[in-house]
């Protein structure tokens, strides 16, 4: 919460509705990465997004982009691969 004050997707800024979510999962991260504020995004757990109209979530820092790239390649794409097995 030192780096962000609202959900990157919905803009919700009430703390009771926000969850700090790791981009690079805790199980895959070293201690330094686990505590790195750039390895997380504030999100609301019930977003209900329309995939046909993706939201504009703003720009990411270089550190956030590094962690998001890991997530895309090792979490998101892997989960889609495993669904088809």
N, C-alpha and C positions, 0 to 999 in steps of 0.2 A: 504494500500500500504506500510505500515511500515513493514509488515510481508512477503509480496510477491511482486514480480516485473513483473510477467508474468502470462498469463492464465495457469491454472493447466492442461489443456487438450491440447491446441494447441501450447503453448509456445510463443504466440504472446506477445510482450512486449511494444508495442506502446500504450501510455496512452489513446489516442483517440479511441482505439478499445477495451478497457477493461471496464468491469462493475463489481463493487463490488456487489456480490450476497450473501445475508444472507442464511445460512444453516437453522437456526431456524428462521422462518419468523418473521418480525417486529411485526405483530399482535399477535403472541404467546409469544413474548419475553418480559422480564422485561427490564427496562432502562439499567441496567448493562449489560445484554446480548446483547442488541441492539448496544451498543458501544464497545463491546468486539471484538477486531481484529480477534480472533480465530473463531468467529461466521460468518466468511465470506470467500469467495474464489473469486479471480479475474478470470473472465471468459470472453470470447468473445461471443457476442450474436448470431453469425452465425457459428456454429461449424460443422455441417454436418458430424456426426460421423457414422461409420459403426459398428452396434451392433455385428457383427460377429468377429470384431477385436478391442476389447476395448483398449484404450490407457493406457499406464503406466503413472499414474499421480503422482507417487512418494509417499513418506510416509507422514502421517498426524500426527500432534501433538496430545497429549491426549485431549486437549481442542477441537480441530477440530473434533476429532473422536466422542466426546460427542455430539456436535451439529449435526454432520452428522447422528448419530444414531437417534436423534430426527427427523430429516428430513426424513430418510428412513421409520420410523415407522408411523409418523403422517402426512406427506405430500405426499410422493411418493406412499406408499402402500394404503393410504386412497383415493388418487385420482384414483388409479386403481380399488379399491373397488366400488367407486361411479360410475365409468364408466359402471359397470355391472348391476347397478340397473335399 
